[in-house]
Amino acid sequence: MTQREAIAAWWREADEPTRRRALRLAEDDLLPEDMQRGLVKAGVTVVPLGRSGVDLGPLGYLQPDALVDFLADQR
């Protein structure tokens, strides 16, 4: 499965509020954590950005280029 196919599968399964939120993302916005989890579950490769504070978790998650392109097509 290609990244584009995985994103399309995620999109089909996403509820309407998630789709609306995704369409409002600017190209340089970080992904909300719930959206990142859904994309990863669908097989999309999502890259974490840096580390934060004591828990050393990521600061956020970068939007994959394939997602940016997919969302541009949806708009």
PQR file with spaces between the fields and no chain letter, atoms N, CA, C, O and H, PARSE charges and radii, in Angstrom:
ATOM       1  N    MET     1       0.844   -1.171    0.000 -0.4000 1.5000
ATOM       2  CA   MET     1       0.000    0.000    0.000 -0.0000 2.0000
ATOM       3  C    MET     1       0.893    1.240    0.000  0.5500 1.7000
ATOM       4  O    MET     1       1.827    1.327    0.797 -0.5500 1.4000
ATOM       5  N    THR     2       0.619    2.183   -0.873 -0.4000 1.5000
ATOM       6  CA   THR     2       1.382    3.433   -0.920 -0.0000 2.0000
ATOM       7  C    THR     2       0.894    4.367    0.191  0.5500 1.7000
ATOM       8  O    THR     2      -0.170    4.159    0.774 -0.5500 1.4000
ATOM       9  H    THR     2      -0.140    2.112   -1.520  0.4000 1.0000
ATOM      10  N    GLN     3       1.681    5.382    0.465 -0.4000 1.5000
ATOM      11  CA   GLN     3       1.276    6.374    1.460 -0.0000 2.0000
ATOM      12  C    GLN     3      -0.022    7.059    1.038  0.5500 1.7000
ATOM      13  O    GLN     3      -0.890    7.313    1.873 -0.5500 1.4000
ATOM      14  H    GLN     3       2.545    5.551   -0.008  0.4000 1.0000
ATOM      15  N    ARG     4      -0.154    7.353   -0.233 -0.4000 1.5000
ATOM      16  CA   ARG     4      -1.382    7.993   -0.727 -0.0000 2.0000
ATOM      17  C    ARG     4      -2.595    7.087   -0.489  0.5500 1.7000
ATOM      18  O    ARG     4      -3.657    7.565   -0.089 -0.5500 1.4000
ATOM      19  H    ARG     4       0.551    7.147   -0.911  0.4000 1.0000
ATOM      20  N    GLU     5      -2.442    5.796   -0.732 -0.4000 1.5000
ATOM      21  CA   GLU     5      -3.543    4.854   -0.499 -0.0000 2.0000
ATOM      22  C    GLU     5      -3.873    4.759    0.992  0.5500 1.7000
ATOM      23  O    GLU     5      -5.042    4.679    1.369 -0.5500 1.4000
ATOM      24  H    GLU     5      -1.579    5.408   -1.057  0.4000 1.0000
ATOM      25  N    ALA     6      -2.839    4.767    1.837 -0.4000 1.5000
ATOM      26  CA   ALA     6      -3.069    4.720    3.277 -0.0000 2.0000
ATOM      27  C    ALA     6      -3.797    5.979    3.751  0.5500 1.7000
ATOM      28  O    ALA     6      -4.683    5.905    4.603 -0.5500 1.4000
ATOM      29  H    ALA     6      -1.889    4.832    1.531  0.4000 1.0000
ATOM      30  N    ILE     7      -3.424    7.122    3.202 -0.4000 1.5000
ATOM      31  CA   ILE     7      -4.095    8.377    3.557 -0.0000 2.0000
ATOM      32  C    ILE     7      -5.539    8.352    3.086  0.5500 1.7000
ATOM      33  O    ILE     7      -6.431    8.792    3.810 -0.5500 1.4000
ATOM      34  H    ILE     7      -2.704    7.182    2.511  0.4000 1.0000
ATOM      35  N    ALA     8      -5.781    7.849    1.893 -0.4000 1.5000
ATOM      36  CA   ALA     8      -7.158    7.747    1.381 -0.0000 2.0000
ATOM      37  C    ALA     8      -7.996    6.824    2.266  0.5500 1.7000
ATOM      38  O    ALA     8      -9.174    7.093    2.501 -0.5500 1.4000
ATOM      39  H    ALA     8      -5.056    7.491    1.305  0.4000 1.0000
ATOM      40  N    ALA     9      -7.398    5.743    2.755 -0.4000 1.5000
ATOM      41  CA   ALA     9      -8.114    4.831    3.656 -0.0000 2.0000
ATOM      42  C    ALA     9      -8.436    5.541    4.968  0.5500 1.7000
ATOM      43  O    ALA     9      -9.543    5.412    5.490 -0.5500 1.4000
ATOM      44  H    ALA     9      -6.441    5.525    2.564  0.4000 1.0000
ATOM      45  N    TRP    10      -7.473    6.287    5.500 -0.4000 1.5000
ATOM      46  CA   TRP    10      -7.712    7.063    6.719 -0.0000 2.0000
ATOM      47  C    TRP    10      -8.850    8.062    6.499  0.5500 1.7000
ATOM      48  O    TRP    10      -9.727    8.204    7.351 -0.5500 1.4000
ATOM      49  H    TRP    10      -6.574    6.392    5.076  0.4000 1.0000
ATOM      50  N    TRP    11      -8.835    8.746    5.367 -0.4000 1.5000
ATOM      51  CA   TRP    11      -9.844    9.750    5.042 -0.0000 2.0000
ATOM      52  C    TRP    11     -11.241    9.127    4.991  0.5500 1.7000
ATOM      53  O    TRP    11     -12.204    9.696    5.505 -0.5500 1.4000
ATOM      54  H    TRP    11      -8.123    8.630    4.674  0.4000 1.0000
ATOM      55  N    ARG    12     -11.337    7.966    4.372 -0.4000 1.5000
ATOM      56  CA   ARG    12     -12.642    7.284    4.276 -0.0000 2.0000
ATOM      57  C    ARG    12     -13.190    6.929    5.653  0.5500 1.7000
ATOM      58  O    ARG    12     -14.401    6.976    5.871 -0.5500 1.4000
ATOM      59  H    ARG    12     -10.555    7.503    3.954  0.4000 1.0000
ATOM      60  N    GLU    13     -12.314    6.578    6.570 -0.4000 1.5000
ATOM      61  CA   GLU    13     -12.730    6.166    7.917 -0.0000 2.0000
ATOM      62  C    GLU    13     -12.909    7.345    8.878  0.5500 1.7000
ATOM      63  O    GLU    13     -13.546    7.197    9.921 -0.5500 1.4000
ATOM      64  H    GLU    13     -11.331    6.540    6.393  0.4000 1.0000
ATOM      65  N    ALA    14     -12.357    8.501    8.541 -0.4000 1.5000
ATOM      66  CA   ALA    14     -12.414    9.663    9.436 -0.0000 2.0000
ATOM      67  C    ALA    14     -13.840   10.209    9.518  0.5500 1.7000
ATOM      68  O    ALA    14     -14.585   10.194    8.538 -0.5500 1.4000
ATOM      69  H    ALA    14     -11.839    8.621    7.694  0.4000 1.0000
ATOM      70  N    ASP    15     -14.200   10.688   10.708 -0.4000 1.5000
ATOM      71  CA   ASP    15     -15.509   11.317   10.852 -0.0000 2.0000
ATOM      72  C    ASP    15     -15.458   12.742   10.283  0.5500 1.7000
ATOM      73  O    ASP    15     -14.385   13.277   10.004 -0.5500 1.4000
ATOM      74  H    ASP    15     -13.595   10.699   11.504  0.4000 1.0000
ATOM      75  N    GLU    16     -16.613   13.326   10.124 -0.4000 1.5000
ATOM      76  CA   GLU    16     -16.708   14.653    9.493 -0.0000 2.0000
ATOM      77  C    GLU    16     -15.927   15.729   10.256  0.5500 1.7000
ATOM      78  O    GLU    16     -15.246   16.532    9.618 -0.5500 1.4000
ATOM      79  H    GLU    16     -17.485   12.892   10.351  0.4000 1.0000
ATOM      80  N    PRO    17     -15.995   15.782   11.597 -0.5600 1.5000
ATOM      81  CA   PRO    17     -15.203   16.797   12.304  0.2800 2.0000
ATOM      82  C    PRO    17     -13.695   16.636   12.066  0.5500 1.7000
ATOM      83  O    PRO    17     -12.982   17.632   11.940 -0.5500 1.4000
ATOM      84  N    THR    18     -13.214   15.412   12.004 -0.4000 1.5000
ATOM      85  CA   THR    18     -11.786   15.184   11.740 -0.0000 2.0000
ATOM      86  C    THR    18     -11.430   15.651   10.342  0.5500 1.7000
ATOM      87  O    THR    18     -10.388   16.274   10.139 -0.5500 1.4000
ATOM      88  H    THR    18     -13.793   14.603   12.106  0.4000 1.0000
ATOM      89  N    ARG    19     -12.280   15.356    9.387 -0.4000 1.5000
ATOM      90  CA   ARG    19     -12.022   15.818    8.013 -0.0000 2.0000
ATOM      91  C    ARG    19     -11.982   17.341    7.943  0.5500 1.7000
ATOM      92  O    ARG    19     -11.106   17.911    7.291 -0.5500 1.4000
ATOM      93  H    ARG    19     -13.126   14.850    9.552  0.4000 1.0000
ATOM      94  N    ARG    20     -12.925   18.001    8.610 -0.4000 1.5000
ATOM      95  CA   ARG    20     -12.949   19.472    8.594 -0.0000 2.0000
ATOM      96  C    ARG    20     -11.680   20.039    9.234  0.5500 1.7000
ATOM      97  O    ARG    20     -11.089   20.988    8.719 -0.5500 1.4000
ATOM      98  H    ARG    20     -13.636   17.538    9.140  0.4000 1.0000
ATOM      99  N    ARG    21     -11.267   19.449   10.359 -0.4000 1.5000
ATOM     100  CA   ARG    21     -10.038   19.902   11.022 -0.0000 2.0000
ATOM     101  C    ARG    21      -8.839   19.700   10.107  0.5500 1.7000
ATOM     102  O    ARG    21      -7.977   20.573   10.020 -0.5500 1.4000
ATOM     103  H    ARG    21     -11.748   18.678   10.777  0.4000 1.0000
ATOM     104  N    ALA    22      -8.772   18.572    9.430 -0.4000 1.5000
ATOM     105  CA   ALA    22      -7.660   18.299    8.523 -0.0000 2.0000
ATOM     106  C    ALA    22      -7.617   19.327    7.395  0.5500 1.7000
ATOM     107  O    ALA    22      -6.543   19.804    7.027 -0.5500 1.4000
ATOM     108  H    ALA    22      -9.473   17.862    9.501  0.4000 1.0000
ATOM     109  N    LEU    23      -8.765   19.661    6.857 -0.4000 1.5000
ATOM     110  CA   LEU    23      -8.807   20.627    5.755 -0.0000 2.0000
ATOM     111  C    LEU    23      -8.401   22.032    6.195  0.5500 1.7000
ATOM     112  O    LEU    23      -7.978   22.842    5.370 -0.5500 1.4000
ATOM     113  H    LEU    23      -9.636   19.273    7.157  0.4000 1.0000
ATOM     114  N    ARG    24      -8.527   22.322    7.483 -0.4000 1.5000
ATOM     115  CA   ARG    24      -8.119   23.634    8.003 -0.0000 2.0000
ATOM     116  C    ARG    24      -6.629   23.715    8.322  0.5500 1.7000
ATOM     117  O    ARG    24      -6.117   24.802    8.588 -0.5500 1.4000
ATOM     118  H    ARG    24      -8.871   21.664    8.153  0.4000 1.0000
ATOM     119  N    LEU    25      -5.921   22.573    8.299 -0.4000 1.5000
ATOM     120  CA   LEU    25      -4.492   22.598    8.591 -0.0000 2.0000
ATOM     121  C    LEU    25      -3.741   23.387    7.525  0.5500 1.7000
ATOM     122  O    LEU    25      -3.948   23.195    6.327 -0.5500 1.4000
ATOM     123  H    LEU    25      -6.337   21.690    8.083  0.4000 1.0000
ATOM     124  N    ALA    26      -2.872   24.273    7.981 -0.4000 1.5000
ATOM     125  CA   ALA    26      -1.945   24.924    7.053 -0.0000 2.0000
ATOM     126  C    ALA    26      -0.817   23.933    6.767  0.5500 1.7000
ATOM     127  O    ALA    26      -0.584   23.009    7.546 -0.5500 1.4000
ATOM     128  H    ALA    26      -2.704   24.430    8.955  0.4000 1.0000
ATOM     129  N    GLU    27      -0.138   24.124    5.674 -0.4000 1.5000
ATOM     130  CA   GLU    27       0.914   23.195    5.253 -0.0000 2.0000
ATOM     131  C    GLU    27       1.995   23.016    6.311  0.5500 1.7000
ATOM     132  O    GLU    27       2.581   21.938    6.413 -0.5500 1.4000
ATOM     133  H    GLU    27      -0.328   24.875    5.041  0.4000 1.0000
ATOM     134  N    ASP    28       2.270   24.058    7.104 -0.4000 1.5000
ATOM     135  CA   ASP    28       3.341   23.971    8.099 -0.0000 2.0000
ATOM     136  C    ASP    28       2.833   23.705    9.518  0.5500 1.7000
ATOM     137  O    ASP    28       3.622   23.735   10.463 -0.5500 1.4000
ATOM     138  H    ASP    28       1.794   24.933    7.021  0.4000 1.0000
ATOM     139  N    ASP    29       1.533   23.445    9.686 -0.4000 1.5000
ATOM     140  CA   ASP    29       0.995   23.094   11.002 -0.0000 2.0000
ATOM     141  C    ASP    29       1.434   21.691   11.396  0.5500 1.7000
ATOM     142  O    ASP    29       1.606   20.815   10.549 -0.5500 1.4000
ATOM     143  H    ASP    29       0.893   23.420    8.918  0.4000 1.0000
ATOM     144  N    LEU    30       1.611   21.498   12.693 -0.4000 1.5000
ATOM     145  CA   LEU    30       1.855   20.158   13.199 -0.0000 2.0000
ATOM     146  C    LEU    30       0.521   19.421   13.295  0.5500 1.7000
ATOM     147  O    LEU    30      -0.532   20.035   13.460 -0.5500 1.4000
ATOM     148  H    LEU    30       1.471   22.210   13.381  0.4000 1.0000
ATOM     149  N    LEU    31       0.586   18.108   13.191 -0.4000 1.5000
ATOM     150  CA   LEU    31      -0.628   17.303   13.291 -0.0000 2.0000
ATOM     151  C    LEU    31      -1.104   17.228   14.733  0.5500 1.7000
ATOM     152  O    LEU    31      -0.287   17.079   15.642 -0.5500 1.4000
ATOM     153  H    LEU    31       1.442   17.609   13.057  0.4000 1.0000
ATOM     154  N    PRO    32      -2.410   17.328   14.960 -0.5600 1.5000
ATOM     155  CA   PRO    32      -2.932   17.041   16.297  0.2800 2.0000
ATOM     156  C    PRO    32      -2.642   15.570   16.631  0.5500 1.7000
ATOM     157  O    PRO    32      -2.610   14.721   15.740 -0.5500 1.4000
ATOM     158  N    GLU    33      -2.436   15.281   17.903 -0.4000 1.5000
ATOM     159  CA   GLU    33      -2.037   13.932   18.290 -0.0000 2.0000
ATOM     160  C    GLU    33      -3.057   12.875   17.883  0.5500 1.7000
ATOM     161  O    GLU    33      -2.675   11.786   17.454 -0.5500 1.4000
ATOM     162  H    GLU    33      -2.462   15.970   18.627  0.4000 1.0000
ATOM     163  N    ASP    34      -4.346   13.177   18.010 -0.4000 1.5000
ATOM     164  CA   ASP    34      -5.364   12.181   17.630 -0.0000 2.0000
ATOM     165  C    ASP    34      -5.320   11.891   16.129  0.5500 1.7000
ATOM     166  O    ASP    34      -5.529   10.754   15.705 -0.5500 1.4000
ATOM     167  H    ASP    34      -4.656   14.062   18.359  0.4000 1.0000
ATOM     168  N    MET    35      -5.051   12.913   15.338 -0.4000 1.5000
ATOM     169  CA   MET    35      -4.961   12.729   13.890 -0.0000 2.0000
ATOM     170  C    MET    35      -3.713   11.912   13.541  0.5500 1.7000
ATOM     171  O    MET    35      -3.744   11.047   12.666 -0.5500 1.4000
ATOM     172  H    MET    35      -4.882   13.836   15.682  0.4000 1.0000
ATOM     173  N    GLN    36      -2.624   12.206   14.238 -0.4000 1.5000
ATOM     174  CA   GLN    36      -1.394   11.444   14.026 -0.0000 2.0000
ATOM     175  C    GLN    36      -1.630    9.971   14.315  0.5500 1.7000
ATOM     176  O    GLN    36      -1.206    9.111   13.543 -0.5500 1.4000
ATOM     177  H    GLN    36      -2.599   12.910   14.948  0.4000 1.0000
ATOM     178  N    ARG    37      -2.305    9.670   15.422 -0.4000 1.5000
ATOM     179  CA   ARG    37      -2.564    8.264   15.776 -0.0000 2.0000
ATOM     180  C    ARG    37      -3.407    7.579   14.716  0.5500 1.7000
ATOM     181  O    ARG    37      -3.130    6.437   14.350 -0.5500 1.4000
ATOM     182  H    ARG    37      -2.650   10.368   16.049  0.4000 1.0000
ATOM     183  N    GLY    38      -4.434    8.259   14.216 -0.4000 1.5000
ATOM     184  CA   GLY    38      -5.288    7.683   13.181 -0.0000 2.0000
ATOM     185  C    GLY    38      -4.531    7.404   11.899  0.5500 1.7000
ATOM     186  O    GLY    38      -4.723    6.365   11.268 -0.5500 1.4000
ATOM     187  H    GLY    38      -4.659    9.187   14.513  0.4000 1.0000
ATOM     188  N    LEU    39      -3.669    8.335   11.515 -0.4000 1.5000
ATOM     189  CA   LEU    39      -2.871    8.149   10.305 -0.0000 2.0000
ATOM     190  C    LEU    39      -1.910    6.974   10.441  0.5500 1.7000
ATOM     191  O    LEU    39      -1.778    6.163    9.525 -0.5500 1.4000
ATOM     192  H    LEU    39      -3.513    9.179   12.028  0.4000 1.0000
ATOM     193  N    VAL    40      -1.244    6.886   11.582 -0.4000 1.5000
ATOM     194  CA   VAL    40      -0.306    5.782   11.810 -0.0000 2.0000
ATOM     195  C    VAL    40      -1.060    4.455   11.796  0.5500 1.7000
ATOM     196  O    VAL    40      -0.583    3.473   11.227 -0.5500 1.4000
ATOM     197  H    VAL    40      -1.351    7.545   12.327  0.4000 1.0000
ATOM     198  N    LYS    41      -2.224    4.423   12.415 -0.4000 1.5000
ATOM     199  CA   LYS    41      -3.044    3.208   12.435 -0.0000 2.0000
ATOM     200  C    LYS    41      -3.419    2.775   11.017  0.5500 1.7000
ATOM     201  O    LYS    41      -3.541    1.583   10.736 -0.5500 1.4000
ATOM     202  H    LYS    41      -2.612    5.220   12.878  0.4000 1.0000
ATOM     203  N    ALA    42      -3.599    3.753   10.129 -0.4000 1.5000
ATOM     204  CA   ALA    42      -3.947    3.453    8.726 -0.0000 2.0000
ATOM     205  C    ALA    42      -2.726    3.070    7.890  0.5500 1.7000
ATOM     206  O    ALA    42      -2.865    2.680    6.731 -0.5500 1.4000
ATOM     207  H    ALA    42      -3.499    4.721   10.357  0.4000 1.0000
ATOM     208  N    GLY    43      -1.533    3.181    8.474 -0.4000 1.5000
ATOM     209  CA   GLY    43      -0.326    2.790    7.745 -0.0000 2.0000
ATOM     210  C    GLY    43       0.485    3.940    7.177  0.5500 1.7000
ATOM     211  O    GLY    43       1.384    3.726    6.364 -0.5500 1.4000
ATOM     212  H    GLY    43      -1.421    3.498    9.416  0.4000 1.0000
ATOM     213  N    VAL    44       0.173    5.160    7.598 -0.4000 1.5000
ATOM     214  CA   VAL    44       0.893    6.336    7.113 -0.0000 2.0000
ATOM     215  C    VAL    44       2.125    6.562    7.991  0.5500 1.7000
ATOM     216  O    VAL    44       2.045    6.459    9.215 -0.5500 1.4000
ATOM     217  H    VAL    44      -0.558    5.334    8.258  0.4000 1.0000
ATOM     218  N    THR    45       3.246    6.867    7.374 -0.4000 1.5000
ATOM     219  CA   THR    45       4.468    7.180    8.110 -0.0000 2.0000
ATOM     220  C    THR    45       4.415    8.635    8.546  0.5500 1.7000
ATOM     221  O    THR    45       4.342    9.539    7.714 -0.5500 1.4000
ATOM     222  H    THR    45       3.311    6.952    6.380  0.4000 1.0000
ATOM     223  N    VAL    46       4.452    8.857    9.856 -0.4000 1.5000
ATOM     224  CA   VAL    46       4.419   10.204   10.418 -0.0000 2.0000
ATOM     225  C    VAL    46       5.688   10.398   11.244  0.5500 1.7000
ATOM     226  O    VAL    46       6.039    9.555   12.070 -0.5500 1.4000
ATOM     227  H    VAL    46       4.512    8.123   10.533  0.4000 1.0000
ATOM     228  N    VAL    47       6.368   11.513   11.011 -0.4000 1.5000
ATOM     229  CA   VAL    47       7.655   11.783   11.652 -0.0000 2.0000
ATOM     230  C    VAL    47       7.453   12.726   12.842  0.5500 1.7000
ATOM     231  O    VAL    47       6.865   13.798   12.698 -0.5500 1.4000
ATOM     232  H    VAL    47       6.084   12.197   10.340  0.4000 1.0000
ATOM     233  N    PRO    48       7.950   12.313   14.034 -0.5600 1.5000
ATOM     234  CA   PRO    48       7.869   13.208   15.194  0.2800 2.0000
ATOM     235  C    PRO    48       8.868   14.349   15.064  0.5500 1.7000
ATOM     236  O    PRO    48       9.898   14.214   14.404 -0.5500 1.4000
ATOM     237  N    LEU    49       8.555   15.470   15.698 -0.4000 1.5000
ATOM     238  CA   LEU    49       9.422   16.646   15.670 -0.0000 2.0000
ATOM     239  C    LEU    49      10.015   16.859   17.059  0.5500 1.7000
ATOM     240  O    LEU    49       9.288   17.180   17.999 -0.5500 1.4000
ATOM     241  H    LEU    49       7.719   15.580   16.235  0.4000 1.0000
ATOM     242  N    GLY    50      11.314   16.685   17.195 -0.4000 1.5000
ATOM     243  CA   GLY    50      12.027   16.994   18.423 -0.0000 2.0000
ATOM     244  C    GLY    50      11.534   16.256   19.649  0.5500 1.7000
ATOM     245  O    GLY    50      10.772   15.294   19.556 -0.5500 1.4000
ATOM     246  H    GLY    50      11.904   16.424   16.432  0.4000 1.0000
ATOM     247  N    ARG    51      11.981   16.721   20.788 -0.4000 1.5000
ATOM     248  CA   ARG    51      11.595   16.155   22.084 -0.0000 2.0000
ATOM     249  C    ARG    51      11.185   17.296   22.999  0.5500 1.7000
ATOM     250  O    ARG    51      11.667   18.421   22.871 -0.5500 1.4000
ATOM     251  H    ARG    51      12.600   17.502   20.864  0.4000 1.0000
ATOM     252  N    SER    52      10.294   16.987   23.917 -0.4000 1.5000
ATOM     253  CA   SER    52       9.843   18.029   24.833 -0.0000 2.0000
ATOM     254  C    SER    52      10.059   17.609   26.273  0.5500 1.7000
ATOM     255  O    SER    52       9.976   16.426   26.602 -0.5500 1.4000
ATOM     256  H    SER    52       9.903   16.073   24.021  0.4000 1.0000
ATOM     257  N    GLY    53      10.330   18.557   27.113 -0.4000 1.5000
ATOM     258  CA   GLY    53      10.335   18.455   28.560 -0.0000 2.0000
ATOM     259  C    GLY    53      10.778   17.150   29.191  0.5500 1.7000
ATOM     260  O    GLY    53      11.581   16.396   28.642 -0.5500 1.4000
ATOM     261  H    GLY    53      10.398   19.518   26.846  0.4000 1.0000
ATOM     262  N    VAL    54      10.225   16.920   30.354 -0.4000 1.5000
ATOM     263  CA   VAL    54      10.606   15.798   31.204 -0.0000 2.0000
ATOM     264  C    VAL    54      10.260   14.451   30.591  0.5500 1.7000
ATOM     265  O    VAL    54      11.040   13.504   30.693 -0.5500 1.4000
ATOM     266  H    VAL    54       9.572   17.532   30.800  0.4000 1.0000
ATOM     267  N    ASP    55       9.096   14.356   29.952 -0.4000 1.5000
ATOM     268  CA   ASP    55       8.668   13.059   29.422 -0.0000 2.0000
ATOM     269  C    ASP    55       9.387   12.685   28.126  0.5500 1.7000
ATOM     270  O    ASP    55       9.260   11.557   27.649 -0.5500 1.4000
ATOM     271  H    ASP    55       8.462   15.125   29.869  0.4000 1.0000
ATOM     272  N    LEU    56      10.136   13.619   27.560 -0.4000 1.5000
ATOM     273  CA   LEU    56      10.896   13.401   26.329 -0.0000 2.0000
ATOM     274  C    LEU    56      10.043   12.917   25.159  0.5500 1.7000
ATOM     275  O    LEU    56      10.548   12.262   24.248 -0.5500 1.4000
ATOM     276  H    LEU    56      10.239   14.535   27.947  0.4000 1.0000
ATOM     277  N    GLY    57       8.765   13.237   25.187 -0.4000 1.5000
ATOM     278  CA   GLY    57       7.904   12.944   24.052 -0.0000 2.0000
ATOM     279  C    GLY    57       8.151   13.960   22.956  0.5500 1.7000
ATOM     280  O    GLY    57       8.816   14.970   23.189 -0.5500 1.4000
ATOM     281  H    GLY    57       8.354   13.769   25.928  0.4000 1.0000
ATOM     282  N    PRO    58       7.628   13.713   21.763 -0.5600 1.5000
ATOM     283  CA   PRO    58       7.837   14.657   20.654  0.2800 2.0000
ATOM     284  C    PRO    58       7.103   15.976   20.897  0.5500 1.7000
ATOM     285  O    PRO    58       6.087   16.022   21.591 -0.5500 1.4000
ATOM     286  N    LEU    59       7.634   17.033   20.316 -0.4000 1.5000
ATOM     287  CA   LEU    59       6.977   18.336   20.368 -0.0000 2.0000
ATOM     288  C    LEU    59       5.696   18.318   19.542  0.5500 1.7000
ATOM     289  O    LEU    59       4.760   19.072   19.808 -0.5500 1.4000
ATOM     290  H    LEU    59       8.459   16.996   19.752  0.4000 1.0000
ATOM     291  N    GLY    60       5.670   17.467   18.560 -0.4000 1.5000
ATOM     292  CA   GLY    60       4.529   17.349   17.663 -0.0000 2.0000
ATOM     293  C    GLY    60       4.886   16.401   16.532  0.5500 1.7000
ATOM     294  O    GLY    60       5.884   15.683   16.596 -0.5500 1.4000
ATOM     295  H    GLY    60       6.430   16.855   18.344  0.4000 1.0000
ATOM     296  N    TYR    61       4.059   16.408   15.497 -0.4000 1.5000
ATOM     297  CA   TYR    61       4.257   15.505   14.366 -0.0000 2.0000
ATOM     298  C    TYR    61       4.116   16.290   13.072  0.5500 1.7000
ATOM     299  O    TYR    61       3.150   17.027   12.873 -0.5500 1.4000
ATOM     300  H    TYR    61       3.248   16.991   15.445  0.4000 1.0000
ATOM     301  N    LEU    62       5.097   16.117   12.202 -0.4000 1.5000
ATOM     302  CA   LEU    62       5.081   16.793   10.904 -0.0000 2.0000
ATOM     303  C    LEU    62       4.056   16.145    9.990  0.5500 1.7000
ATOM     304  O    LEU    62       3.847   14.933   10.033 -0.5500 1.4000
ATOM     305  H    LEU    62       5.881   15.519   12.365  0.4000 1.0000
ATOM     306  N    GLN    63       3.424   16.958    9.166 -0.4000 1.5000
ATOM     307  CA   GLN    63       2.516   16.416    8.166 -0.0000 2.0000
ATOM     308  C    GLN    63       3.331   15.763    7.052  0.5500 1.7000
ATOM     309  O    GLN    63       4.228   16.397    6.497 -0.5500 1.4000
ATOM     310  H    GLN    63       3.595   17.942    9.131  0.4000 1.0000
ATOM     311  N    PRO    64       3.037   14.524    6.722 -0.5600 1.5000
ATOM     312  CA   PRO    64       3.730   13.909    5.582  0.2800 2.0000
ATOM     313  C    PRO    64       3.403   14.672    4.294  0.5500 1.7000
ATOM     314  O    PRO    64       2.294   15.183    4.137 -0.5500 1.4000
ATOM     315  N    ASP    65       4.358   14.747    3.385 -0.4000 1.5000
ATOM     316  CA   ASP    65       4.131   15.434    2.109 -0.0000 2.0000
ATOM     317  C    ASP    65       2.922   14.864    1.381  0.5500 1.7000
ATOM     318  O    ASP    65       2.161   15.606    0.760 -0.5500 1.4000
ATOM     319  H    ASP    65       5.259   14.332    3.512  0.4000 1.0000
ATOM     320  N    ALA    66       2.745   13.549    1.456 -0.4000 1.5000
ATOM     321  CA   ALA    66       1.600   12.921    0.776 -0.0000 2.0000
ATOM     322  C    ALA    66       0.279   13.412    1.368  0.5500 1.7000
ATOM     323  O    ALA    66      -0.709   13.539    0.644 -0.5500 1.4000
ATOM     324  H    ALA    66       3.364   12.946    1.960  0.4000 1.0000
ATOM     325  N    LEU    67       0.249   13.688    2.672 -0.4000 1.5000
ATOM     326  CA   LEU    67      -0.963   14.212    3.300 -0.0000 2.0000
ATOM     327  C    LEU    67      -1.225   15.643    2.850  0.5500 1.7000
ATOM     328  O    LEU    67      -2.361   16.008    2.548 -0.5500 1.4000
ATOM     329  H    LEU    67       1.051   13.584    3.260  0.4000 1.0000
ATOM     330  N    VAL    68      -0.172   16.448    2.806 -0.4000 1.5000
ATOM     331  CA   VAL    68      -0.315   17.844    2.341 -0.0000 2.0000
ATOM     332  C    VAL    68      -0.896   17.853    0.932  0.5500 1.7000
ATOM     333  O    VAL    68      -1.814   18.621    0.646 -0.5500 1.4000
ATOM     334  H    VAL    68       0.751   16.151    3.051  0.4000 1.0000
ATOM     335  N    ASP    69      -0.371   17.006    0.052 -0.4000 1.5000
ATOM     336  CA   ASP    69      -0.863   16.920   -1.334 -0.0000 2.0000
ATOM     337  C    ASP    69      -2.306   16.427   -1.362  0.5500 1.7000
ATOM     338  O    ASP    69      -3.130   16.970   -2.098 -0.5500 1.4000
ATOM     339  H    ASP    69       0.375   16.382    0.285  0.4000 1.0000
ATOM     340  N    PHE    70      -2.618   15.408   -0.571 -0.4000 1.5000
ATOM     341  CA   PHE    70      -3.973   14.835   -0.543 -0.0000 2.0000
ATOM     342  C    PHE    70      -4.970   15.894   -0.091  0.5500 1.7000
ATOM     343  O    PHE    70      -6.023   16.059   -0.706 -0.5500 1.4000
ATOM     344  H    PHE    70      -1.949   14.967    0.027  0.4000 1.0000
ATOM     345  N    LEU    71      -4.643   16.610    0.978 -0.4000 1.5000
ATOM     346  CA   LEU    71      -5.564   17.624    1.497 -0.0000 2.0000
ATOM     347  C    LEU    71      -5.735   18.769    0.495  0.5500 1.7000
ATOM     348  O    LEU    71      -6.830   19.315    0.364 -0.5500 1.4000
ATOM     349  H    LEU    71      -3.787   16.475    1.478  0.4000 1.0000
ATOM     350  N    ALA    72      -4.677   19.131   -0.201 -0.4000 1.5000
ATOM     351  CA   ALA    72      -4.779   20.173   -1.240 -0.0000 2.0000
ATOM     352  C    ALA    72      -5.766   19.721   -2.317  0.5500 1.7000
ATOM     353  O    ALA    72      -6.558   20.524   -2.810 -0.5500 1.4000
ATOM     354  H    ALA    72      -3.787   18.688   -0.094  0.4000 1.0000
ATOM     355  N    ASP    73      -5.718   18.442   -2.682 -0.4000 1.5000
ATOM     356  CA   ASP    73      -6.649   17.917   -3.681 -0.0000 2.0000
ATOM     357  C    ASP    73      -8.090   17.934   -3.175  0.5500 1.7000
ATOM     358  O    ASP    73      -9.019   18.166   -3.949 -0.5500 1.4000
ATOM     359  H    ASP    73      -5.074   17.790   -2.282  0.4000 1.0000
ATOM     360  N    GLN    74      -8.275   17.691   -1.884 -0.4000 1.5000
ATOM     361  CA   GLN    74      -9.620   17.682   -1.298 -0.0000 2.0000
ATOM     362  C    GLN    74     -10.229   19.070   -1.224  0.5500 1.7000
ATOM     363  O    GLN    74     -11.448   19.233   -1.273 -0.5500 1.4000
ATOM     364  H    GLN    74      -7.521   17.503   -1.256  0.4000 1.0000
ATOM     365  N    ARG    75      -9.372   20.059   -1.108 -0.4000 1.5000
ATOM     366  CA   ARG    75      -9.859   21.443   -1.021 -0.0000 2.0000
ATOM     367  C    ARG    75     -10.325   21.872   -2.377  0.5500 1.7000
ATOM     368  O    ARG    75     -10.778   23.004   -2.545 -0.5500 1.4000
ATOM     369  H    ARG    75      -8.381   19.927   -1.068  0.4000 1.0000
